[in-house]
């Protein structure tokens, strides 16, 4: 996402933004020394482990690991997409997101596709009021006028070209309707409306725009029960959740989300006052779905039929959420009695009946081990070994934290076997023996020292020449250091947050984040002298490395005239210095 906005704009935006002001309006902060602290808004905790640094312009939680810039905070706390978070911050500081960015974000005719979907949605809504048959169906299902309006439910007429004729059948309009997934084509080449004689459920994106549709038959024998829009430039079913827009409109804070199987289940739950239901769109729960669910709520309940198909769907959901279950996030599985769905439960006993079912939801850990131990005889050594082999790869995908520790402990109880690699429990114990905050007092390599100093104060890169004297030093971390220096110089970065943002998608991001948490003693002037001294030492290491290489080359076959002159120069500069000393 970040690639769609010029780097210079993001740098300027973060430089103008005070992360303390942004977070303070949402989370009460308390001044502690040079930083601010609070109880983390991203997981439950009793004592504050969430810190905000005004100098580094990032937040970090030592409990759950949440970390980022003001942009990341708005994405996580306000549940915004990247572009929306950028626009929110830009509005705060009084600057405008570049026009070319917005145009590029819409990718040419995206805006026209949104307009076509919106117009189609209004057409379907108007047709519902003109169809006695469709209205009788909504009355039979107990849908109130308020519910019909909340979800913009409509009706596709029982005609081949009603929508096509209404929205325009000329070339460009026809092409837009086709790209929006609203038309079908038969083998003879005839183009006609995709949705006919169906109740229509518009699908909204996270900004409330109509991007696709789902259609339900009015009678059981009228074809497939549900028909969904195909994949389009606007709509990717593996990334969207039906009803999420309505959930966010109905709740200032979403404590939990209930994932059900169909449009009517979502609508029925809302009708009975349960306004936290969403549905996947004719597909299994994907990793993108899982991330979207947990971005909006810490507790997620998956509600499926109790048959084999329902349990299979539940297992696919578990596989998607397991790698995302960092501390504070929880998943539960509710399997409905045979022949029941949320709609039928609500009709029979109201919201209370569904809430009682929800209270019986199985925690993910219980469902996981029950499924994994199915058809295994745990009373035998072979069975225990088989359970361990099944469980270890999946538990290994979980993020480090208390929940993973407990899952490992439960596996050990059931099988007598832990994870093959050192467990996160061991890592946690080792971490507990170390100081809670890195203080920068231990001996670091010179490369790490310079990177840490630049993360502390990126503007220090201006003290260095463009031609760095250690540029060809063969040592781990040097290429990354050179890239960091060039980035700081070219983009004139001013905070750790802005520098980390540049490397957010890189594999080195986590290591850089840890270095950025280091608290260095002293002030900017002390850091400047330490930086220049470290760079000088790196230059000496480079010269020693080059000198030793030339000496080896001389012993193996001689040097050119230029190489001999270079060696003499290096011997004069660093005669007694060797790469062994450099370490």
C-alpha positions as CSV (number, residue, x, y, z in Angstrom):
1,X,0.0,0.0,0.0
2,X,2.7,2.4,0.9
3,X,4.1,2.3,-2.7
4,X,1.0,4.1,-3.9
5,X,2.0,7.3,-2.0
6,X,5.2,9.2,-2.7
7,X,7.9,8.4,-0.1
8,X,8.6,12.1,0.3
9,X,5.0,12.7,1.2
10,X,5.0,10.0,3.9
11,X,8.3,11.4,5.3
12,X,6.9,14.9,5.4
13,X,3.6,13.7,7.0
14,X,5.4,11.8,9.8
15,X,7.7,14.7,10.4
16,X,4.7,17.1,10.9
17,X,2.8,14.6,13.0
18,X,3.3,14.3,16.8
19,X,2.4,10.7,17.7
20,X,1.8,11.7,21.3
21,X,-1.0,14.0,20.2
22,X,-2.5,11.3,17.9
23,X,-2.6,8.6,20.6
24,X,-3.5,10.9,23.5
25,X,-6.9,11.7,21.9
26,X,-7.7,8.0,22.0
27,X,-5.7,6.5,24.9
28,X,-4.9,8.3,28.2
29,X,-1.2,8.7,28.4
30,X,0.9,9.4,31.5
31,X,4.3,11.1,31.3
32,X,7.2,9.0,32.6
33,X,10.6,10.5,32.1
34,X,11.2,11.2,28.4
35,X,8.3,8.9,27.3
36,X,4.6,8.3,27.9
37,X,3.0,5.1,29.1
38,X,-0.5,3.6,29.2
39,X,-2.2,0.3,29.5
40,X,-2.0,-1.2,26.0
41,X,-5.1,-0.7,23.9
42,X,-4.4,-3.8,21.8
43,X,-4.5,-6.4,24.6
44,X,-5.8,-6.8,28.1
45,X,-3.3,-6.0,30.9
46,X,-3.3,-4.8,34.5
47,X,-0.1,-2.7,34.5
48,X,1.0,-0.4,31.7
49,X,3.5,-1.9,29.3
50,X,2.6,0.4,26.3
51,X,5.0,3.3,25.7
52,X,5.0,6.2,23.3
53,X,8.3,7.9,22.4
54,X,8.0,11.6,21.4
55,X,11.7,11.6,20.2
56,X,11.5,8.4,18.2
57,X,7.9,9.0,17.2
58,X,6.8,5.4,17.6
59,X,4.8,3.3,20.1
60,X,5.7,0.0,21.5
61,X,4.1,-2.5,23.8
62,X,6.4,-4.8,25.8
63,X,3.5,-7.1,26.5
64,X,2.0,-8.0,23.1
65,X,4.7,-6.6,20.8
66,X,2.4,-4.0,19.1
67,X,4.7,-1.4,17.5
68,X,4.7,1.3,14.8
69,X,4.3,4.9,13.7
70,X,1.3,7.2,13.9
71,X,0.1,5.7,10.6
72,X,0.2,2.1,12.0
73,X,-1.5,3.2,15.2
74,X,-4.5,4.6,13.3
75,X,-4.6,1.4,11.1
76,X,-4.8,-0.8,14.2
77,X,-6.8,1.4,16.7
78,X,-9.2,3.0,14.3
79,X,-9.2,0.0,12.0
80,X,-8.3,2.0,8.9
81,X,-6.7,1.0,5.7
82,X,-3.3,2.5,4.9
83,X,-4.5,5.2,2.6
84,X,-7.4,6.1,4.9
85,X,-4.9,6.4,7.9
86,X,-2.6,8.6,5.7
87,X,-5.6,10.8,4.8
88,X,-6.7,11.1,8.4
89,X,-3.2,12.3,9.5
90,X,-2.9,14.6,6.5
91,X,-6.2,16.3,7.5
92,X,-4.9,16.7,11.1
93,X,-1.8,18.6,10.0
94,X,-3.5,20.5,7.3
95,X,-1.9,19.1,4.2
96,X,-3.5,17.3,1.2
97,X,-2.6,13.9,-0.1
98,X,-1.2,14.4,-3.6
99,X,-3.9,14.3,-6.3
100,X,-1.9,11.9,-8.4
101,X,-1.9,9.5,-5.4
102,X,-5.6,9.5,-5.2
103,X,-5.9,9.0,-8.9
104,X,-3.5,6.1,-8.8
105,X,-5.3,4.6,-5.9
106,X,-8.4,4.5,-7.9
107,X,-6.5,2.9,-10.8
108,X,-8.0,4.8,-13.7
109,X,-11.7,3.9,-13.9
110,X,-12.2,2.5,-10.4
111,X,-14.3,5.5,-9.6
112,X,-16.6,4.7,-12.4
113,X,-16.9,1.1,-11.3
114,X,-17.8,2.3,-7.8
115,X,-20.5,4.5,-9.3
116,X,-21.9,1.6,-11.4
117,X,-22.1,-0.6,-8.3
118,X,-23.8,2.2,-6.3
119,X,-26.3,2.8,-9.1
120,X,-27.1,-1.0,-9.4
121,X,-27.7,-1.1,-5.7
122,X,-30.2,1.7,-5.8
123,X,-31.9,0.1,-8.8
124,X,-32.3,-3.2,-6.9
125,X,-33.6,-1.4,-3.8
126,X,-36.2,0.4,-5.9
127,X,-37.3,-2.9,-7.5
128,X,-37.9,-4.5,-4.1
129,X,-40.7,-2.0,-3.4
130,X,-42.3,-2.8,-6.8
131,X,-42.4,-6.6,-6.3
132,X,-45.2,-7.9,-4.1
133,X,-43.6,-11.4,-4.3
134,X,-40.2,-10.2,-3.0
135,X,-41.9,-8.1,-0.3
136,X,-43.9,-11.1,0.9
137,X,-40.7,-13.1,1.2
138,X,-39.0,-10.4,3.3
139,X,-42.1,-10.3,5.5
140,X,-42.1,-14.1,5.9
141,X,-38.4,-13.9,7.0
142,X,-39.4,-11.2,9.5
143,X,-37.2,-8.5,8.0
144,X,-38.3,-5.0,9.2
145,X,-38.1,-1.9,7.1
146,X,-35.2,-0.7,9.2
147,X,-33.3,-3.9,8.5
148,X,-34.0,-3.6,4.8
149,X,-32.7,-0.1,4.8
150,X,-29.6,-0.8,7.0
151,X,-28.4,-3.5,4.6
152,X,-29.7,-1.8,1.5
153,X,-31.4,-5.1,0.6
154,X,-33.1,-5.1,-2.9
155,X,-34.6,-7.3,-5.5
156,X,-33.4,-8.3,-9.0
157,X,-36.5,-8.5,-11.3
158,X,-37.4,-11.7,-13.0
159,X,-36.2,-10.4,-16.4
160,X,-33.2,-10.9,-18.6
161,X,-32.1,-7.3,-19.2
162,X,-33.8,-5.1,-16.5
163,X,-30.6,-3.8,-15.0
164,X,-28.8,-3.7,-18.3
165,X,-31.5,-1.6,-19.9
166,X,-31.8,0.7,-16.8
167,X,-28.1,1.5,-16.5
168,X,-27.3,1.8,-20.2
169,X,-26.5,-0.7,-22.9
170,X,-24.1,1.4,-25.0
171,X,-20.5,0.3,-25.3
172,X,-18.7,2.0,-22.4
173,X,-21.6,1.4,-19.9
174,X,-21.9,-2.2,-21.0
175,X,-18.2,-2.7,-20.4
176,X,-18.4,-1.1,-16.9
177,X,-21.4,-3.4,-16.0
178,X,-19.4,-6.4,-17.2
179,X,-16.3,-5.4,-15.3
180,X,-18.4,-4.9,-12.1
181,X,-19.6,-8.5,-12.4
182,X,-23.2,-7.6,-13.1
183,X,-23.6,-9.3,-16.5
184,X,-23.4,-12.9,-17.9
185,X,-22.8,-14.2,-21.4
186,X,-24.2,-17.4,-22.9
187,X,-22.5,-19.6,-25.5
188,X,-24.3,-17.7,-28.3
189,X,-22.8,-14.5,-27.1
190,X,-25.9,-13.0,-25.7
191,X,-25.2,-10.6,-22.7
192,X,-27.8,-10.4,-19.9
193,X,-28.3,-9.6,-16.2
194,X,-26.4,-11.9,-13.9
195,X,-28.9,-11.5,-11.0
196,X,-32.5,-12.3,-11.9
197,X,-35.5,-13.0,-9.5
198,X,-33.3,-12.9,-6.4
199,X,-33.2,-11.0,-3.2
200,X,-30.1,-8.8,-3.4
201,X,-27.6,-8.2,-0.7
202,X,-25.1,-5.4,-1.6
203,X,-21.6,-6.0,-0.3
204,X,-19.8,-3.0,1.1
205,X,-16.1,-2.4,1.5
206,X,-14.6,-1.0,4.7
207,X,-15.3,2.6,3.5
208,X,-19.0,1.8,2.9
209,X,-18.8,1.7,-0.9
210,X,-20.8,-1.0,-2.7
211,X,-18.3,-3.3,-4.5
212,X,-20.4,-6.5,-5.2
213,X,-23.6,-8.3,-4.6
214,X,-25.0,-11.6,-3.3
215,X,-28.4,-12.9,-4.5
216,X,-30.7,-15.4,-2.8
217,X,-33.5,-17.3,-4.4
218,X,-37.0,-16.7,-3.2
219,X,-38.1,-20.4,-3.6
220,X,-36.0,-23.5,-2.9
221,X,-36.2,-25.0,-6.4
222,X,-35.2,-21.8,-8.3
223,X,-31.6,-22.7,-8.8
224,X,-28.5,-22.3,-6.6
225,X,-29.5,-20.9,-3.2
226,X,-26.9,-18.2,-3.3
227,X,-25.3,-16.5,-6.3
228,X,-22.3,-14.1,-5.6
229,X,-20.6,-11.6,-7.8
230,X,-17.5,-12.9,-9.5
231,X,-14.0,-11.6,-8.7
232,X,-13.6,-8.1,-10.1
233,X,-11.1,-5.2,-9.8
234,X,-13.1,-4.0,-6.8
235,X,-14.1,-7.3,-5.2
236,X,-11.9,-10.1,-3.9
237,X,-14.0,-12.5,-1.9
238,X,-11.1,-13.8,0.1
239,X,-10.5,-10.3,1.5
240,X,-14.0,-9.0,2.3
241,X,-16.5,-9.8,5.0
242,X,-20.2,-9.3,4.5
243,X,-21.7,-7.1,7.2
244,X,-18.5,-5.6,8.5
245,X,-19.4,-2.1,7.4
246,X,-22.7,-2.4,9.3
247,X,-21.0,-3.7,12.4
248,X,-18.6,-0.8,12.5
249,X,-21.5,1.7,11.9
250,X,-23.5,0.1,14.8
251,X,-20.7,-0.2,17.4
252,X,-18.2,2.4,18.7
253,X,-16.1,-0.4,20.0
254,X,-16.3,-4.0,18.7
255,X,-15.7,-6.4,21.6
256,X,-16.3,-9.6,19.5
257,X,-17.2,-10.7,16.0
258,X,-19.4,-13.6,15.2
259,X,-18.6,-15.3,11.8
260,X,-21.7,-17.0,10.3
261,X,-22.2,-18.7,7.0
262,X,-24.7,-16.6,5.1
263,X,-26.1,-13.2,4.4
264,X,-29.5,-14.0,6.0
265,X,-27.8,-15.2,9.2
266,X,-26.0,-11.8,9.5
267,X,-29.2,-9.9,8.8
268,X,-31.2,-12.0,11.2
269,X,-28.7,-11.5,14.1
270,X,-28.8,-7.7,13.5
271,X,-32.6,-7.9,13.5
272,X,-32.6,-9.5,16.9
273,X,-30.1,-6.9,18.3
274,X,-26.9,-8.9,17.9
275,X,-25.0,-6.3,15.8
276,X,-21.5,-8.0,15.6
277,X,-22.1,-10.7,12.9
278,X,-20.2,-11.0,9.6
279,X,-20.0,-13.7,7.0
280,X,-17.4,-14.9,4.5
281,X,-18.6,-14.6,0.9
282,X,-19.0,-18.1,-0.3
283,X,-15.4,-19.1,0.5
284,X,-13.5,-20.6,3.4
285,X,-12.0,-18.3,6.0
286,X,-8.7,-17.0,4.5
287,X,-5.6,-15.5,6.2
288,X,-6.8,-12.1,4.9
289,X,-10.1,-12.7,6.6
290,X,-8.4,-13.7,9.8
291,X,-6.3,-10.6,9.9
292,X,-9.3,-8.4,9.1
293,X,-11.3,-10.1,11.9
294,X,-8.7,-9.5,14.5
295,X,-8.0,-6.0,13.3
296,X,-11.6,-5.2,14.3
297,X,-12.1,-7.3,17.5
298,X,-9.9,-9.3,19.9
299,X,-12.5,-12.1,20.3
300,X,-13.8,-14.0,17.2
301,X,-16.5,-16.6,17.3
302,X,-16.9,-18.9,14.3
303,X,-20.4,-20.3,14.0
304,X,-20.8,-23.4,11.8
305,X,-23.2,-26.3,11.3
306,X,-22.3,-29.3,13.4
307,X,-22.0,-31.7,10.5
308,X,-18.9,-32.8,8.7
309,X,-18.9,-29.9,6.3
310,X,-19.2,-27.4,9.2
311,X,-16.3,-29.0,11.1
312,X,-14.2,-28.9,8.0
313,X,-15.0,-25.2,7.5
314,X,-14.1,-24.6,11.2
315,X,-10.7,-26.4,10.8
316,X,-9.9,-24.2,7.8
317,X,-10.7,-21.1,9.9
318,X,-8.5,-22.4,12.7
319,X,-5.6,-22.9,10.2
320,X,-6.0,-19.2,9.1
321,X,-6.2,-17.7,12.6
322,X,-3.6,-19.8,14.4
323,X,-0.6,-17.9,13.1
324,X,-2.3,-14.6,14.1
325,X,-3.1,-15.5,17.7
326,X,-0.8,-13.2,19.5
327,X,-1.5,-12.5,23.2
328,X,-4.9,-10.8,23.8
329,X,-6.6,-12.4,20.7
330,X,-9.0,-15.3,21.2
331,X,-11.0,-17.6,18.9
332,X,-14.0,-19.8,19.7
333,X,-16.0,-22.3,17.7
334,X,-19.7,-22.8,18.0
335,X,-21.3,-25.8,16.3
336,X,-25.1,-25.5,16.0
337,X,-27.5,-28.4,16.7
338,X,-28.4,-30.5,13.6
339,X,-30.9,-28.8,11.4
340,X,-30.5,-25.4,13.1
341,X,-29.0,-22.1,11.8
342,X,-28.8,-18.7,13.5
343,X,-32.0,-17.6,11.9
344,X,-34.0,-20.6,13.1
345,X,-32.5,-20.3,16.7
346,X,-33.5,-16.7,16.8
347,X,-37.0,-17.4,15.6
348,X,-37.5,-20.1,18.2
349,X,-36.0,-18.4,21.2
350,X,-34.8,-14.9,20.4
351,X,-31.4,-13.4,21.1
352,X,-31.3,-15.2,24.5
353,X,-31.4,-18.6,22.8
354,X,-28.4,-17.7,20.5
355,X,-26.5,-16.1,23.4
356,X,-26.9,-19.4,25.3
357,X,-25.4,-21.3,22.3
358,X,-22.6,-18.7,22.2
359,X,-21.7,-19.3,25.8
360,X,-21.1,-23.0,24.9
361,X,-18.6,-22.1,22.2
362,X,-15.5,-24.2,22.3
363,X,-12.1,-22.4,22.8
364,X,-9.7,-22.8,19.9
365,X,-7.2,-24.8,22.1
366,X,-9.9,-27.3,23.0
367,X,-11.1,-27.7,19.4
368,X,-7.5,-28.0,18.2
369,X,-6.5,-30.8,20.4
370,X,-9.8,-32.6,20.0
371,X,-9.4,-32.6,16.2
372,X,-5.7,-33.5,16.3
373,X,-6.3,-36.4,18.7
374,X,-9.2,-37.8,16.7
375,X,-8.6,-41.5,15.8
376,X,-5.5,-41.5,18.0
377,X,-5.1,-43.9,21.0
378,X,-3.5,-41.6,23.5
379,X,-3.0,-44.5,25.9
380,X,-0.2,-45.8,23.7
381,X,3.3,-44.5,23.0
382,X,2.7,-44.7,19.3
383,X,-0.5,-42.6,19.7
384,X,1.3,-39.9,21.8
385,X,4.1,-39.8,19.2
386,X,1.6,-39.4,16.4
387,X,-0.2,-36.5,18.3
388,X,3.1,-34.7,18.8
389,X,4.1,-35.0,15.2
390,X,0.7,-33.7,14.1
391,X,0.7,-30.8,16.5
392,X,4.2,-29.5,16.5
393,X,4.2,-28.0,13.0
394,X,1.0,-26.0,13.6
395,X,2.0,-24.8,17.1
396,X,5.3,-23.8,15.6
397,X,3.4,-21.3,13.4
398,X,2.0,-19.4,16.4
399,X,3.6,-16.1,17.5
400,X,5.6,-16.2,20.7
401,X,3.7,-15.4,23.8
402,X,1.7,-16.8,26.7
403,X,-0.9,-18.6,24.6
404,X,1.7,-20.4,22.5
405,X,3.5,-21.3,25.8
406,X,0.2,-22.8,27.1
407,X,-0.4,-24.7,23.9
408,X,3.0,-26.2,24.1
409,X,2.4,-27.1,27.8
410,X,-0.9,-28.8,26.9
411,X,0.9,-30.8,24.1
412,X,3.5,-31.9,26.6
413,X,0.7,-33.0,29.1
414,X,-1.1,-35.0,26.4
415,X,1.9,-36.6,24.6
416,X,4.9,-36.2,26.9
417,X,6.7,-34.5,23.9
418,X,7.4,-30.8,23.5
419,X,8.4,-28.9,20.4
420,X,11.5,-30.2,18.6
421,X,13.2,-26.8,18.7
422,X,13.7,-24.7,21.9
423,X,10.2,-23.6,22.9
424,X,9.0,-20.1,23.3
425,X,8.7,-20.9,27.0
426,X,12.5,-21.3,27.1
427,X,12.9,-18.1,25.1
428,X,10.5,-16.3,27.5
429,X,12.5,-17.5,30.5
430,X,15.7,-16.3,28.9
431,X,14.1,-13.0,28.1
432,X,12.9,-12.7,31.7
433,X,16.4,-12.9,32.9
434,X,17.4,-10.0,30.8
435,X,16.6,-6.3,31.6
436,X,13.1,-5.4,30.4
437,X,14.4,-2.5,28.3
438,X,17.6,-2.7,26.3
439,X,19.9,0.0,27.6
440,X,22.8,-0.2,25.1
441,X,25.4,-0.9,27.7
442,X,26.7,-4.2,26.3
443,X,29.4,-4.4,23.6
444,X,28.0,-4.1,20.1
445,X,29.6,-4.5,16.8
446,X,30.5,-1.3,15.0
447,X,27.9,-1.9,12.3
448,X,25.1,-2.4,15.0
449,X,26.4,0.7,16.8
450,X,26.0,3.0,13.8
451,X,22.6,1.5,12.8
452,X,21.4,2.0,16.4
453,X,22.7,5.6,16.5
454,X,20.9,6.4,13.2
455,X,17.7,4.9,14.5
456,X,18.0,7.1,17.5
457,X,18.6,10.2,15.4
458,X,18.4,9.7,11.6
459,X,19.5,13.3,11.0
460,X,23.0,12.3,12.1
461,X,23.5,10.8,8.6
462,X,24.0,14.3,7.4
463,X,27.4,14.3,9.2
464,X,28.6,11.6,6.8
465,X,30.0,12.1,3.3
466,X,28.2,10.5,0.4
467,X,31.4,8.6,-0.3
468,X,31.8,6.3,2.7
469,X,35.3,5.1,3.4
470,X,34.1,1.6,4.4
471,X,31.7,1.0,1.6
472,X,33.4,-2.1,0.3
473,X,34.1,-3.6,3.7
474,X,33.2,-7.3,3.6
475,X,31.3,-7.7,6.9
476,X,27.8,-8.8,7.9
477,X,25.4,-5.9,8.0
478,X,27.4,-3.4,6.0
479,X,25.1,-3.5,2.9
480,X,22.1,-2.7,5.1
481,X,24.0,0.0,6.9
482,X,24.9,1.7,3.6
483,X,21.3,1.5,2.5
484,X,20.1,3.1,5.8
485,X,22.6,5.9,5.5
486,X,21.6,6.6,1.9
487,X,17.9,6.5,2.9
488,X,18.5,9.0,5.7
489,X,20.5,11.3,3.5
490,X,18.3,11.2,0.5
491,X,15.0,11.5,2.3
492,X,16.1,13.8,5.1
493,X,14.5,11.7,7.8
494,X,13.9,13.1,11.3
495,X,12.6,10.3,13.5
496,X,13.1,6.6,14.1
497,X,9.5,6.0,13.1
498,X,10.0,7.5,9.6
499,X,13.2,5.3,9.2
500,X,11.5,2.1,10.3
501,X,8.6,2.9,7.9
502,X,11.1,2.8,5.0
503,X,12.0,-0.8,5.9
504,X,8.6,-2.0,7.2
505,X,8.2,-4.6,4.4
506,X,11.8,-5.9,4.6
507,X,12.9,-9.1,6.4
508,X,15.3,-6.9,8.5
509,X,12.3,-4.9,9.9
510,X,12.0,-6.9,13.2
511,X,15.8,-6.6,13.9
512,X,15.7,-2.9,13.2
513,X,12.7,-2.4,15.5
514,X,14.5,-4.1,18.3
515,X,17.5,-1.9,17.8
516,X,15.3,1.2,17.8
517,X,14.0,0.3,21.3
518,X,17.6,0.6,22.6
519,X,17.9,3.5,25.1
520,X,21.3,5.2,24.5
521,X,22.8,7.4,27.2
522,X,23.9,10.9,26.5
523,X,22.6,13.5,24.0
524,X,22.7,14.2,20.3
525,X,26.3,15.7,20.5
526,X,27.6,12.6,22.2
527,X,25.8,10.4,19.7
528,X,27.4,12.4,16.9
529,X,30.9,11.9,18.2
530,X,30.2,8.2,18.8
531,X,28.9,7.9,15.2
532,X,32.0,9.6,13.6
533,X,34.3,7.5,15.7
534,X,32.5,4.3,14.7
535,X,32.7,5.2,11.1
536,X,36.4,6.0,11.4
537,X,37.0,2.5,13.0
538,X,35.0,0.9,10.2
539,X,37.2,2.7,7.7
540,X,40.3,1.3,9.5
541,X,38.8,-2.2,9.3
542,X,38.2,-1.8,5.6
543,X,41.8,-0.6,5.0
544,X,43.1,-3.5,7.1
545,X,41.0,-6.0,5.2
546,X,42.1,-4.6,1.9
547,X,45.8,-4.5,3.0
548,X,45.7,-8.2,4.2
549,X,44.0,-9.1,0.9
550,X,46.8,-7.5,-1.1
551,X,49.5,-9.2,1.0
552,X,47.9,-12.6,0.3
553,X,47.6,-11.7,-3.4
554,X,51.3,-10.7,-3.5
555,X,52.3,-14.0,-1.9
556,X,50.3,-16.0,-4.5
557,X,51.4,-14.3,-7.7
558,X,52.4,-10.8,-7.5
559,X,50.7,-7.4,-7.7
560,X,50.2,-4.9,-10.5
561,X,51.9,-1.5,-10.2
562,X,48.7,0.2,-9.0
563,X,48.1,-2.5,-6.4
564,X,51.7,-2.2,-5.1
565,X,51.2,1.5,-4.7
566,X,47.9,0.9,-2.9
567,X,49.6,-1.6,-0.5
568,X,52.4,0.8,0.3
569,X,49.9,3.5,1.1
570,X,47.9,1.2,3.3
571,X,51.1,0.0,5.1
572,X,52.0,3.6,5.8
573,X,48.6,4.4,7.2
574,X,47.9,1.2,9.1
575,X,51.2,-0.7,9.2
576,X,50.7,-2.6,12.4
577,X,46.9,-3.0,12.1
578,X,45.3,-6.3,11.0
579,X,41.8,-7.6,10.6
580,X,42.3,-9.8,13.6
581,X,42.8,-6.7,15.7
582,X,39.7,-5.1,14.1
583,X,37.4,-7.5,15.9
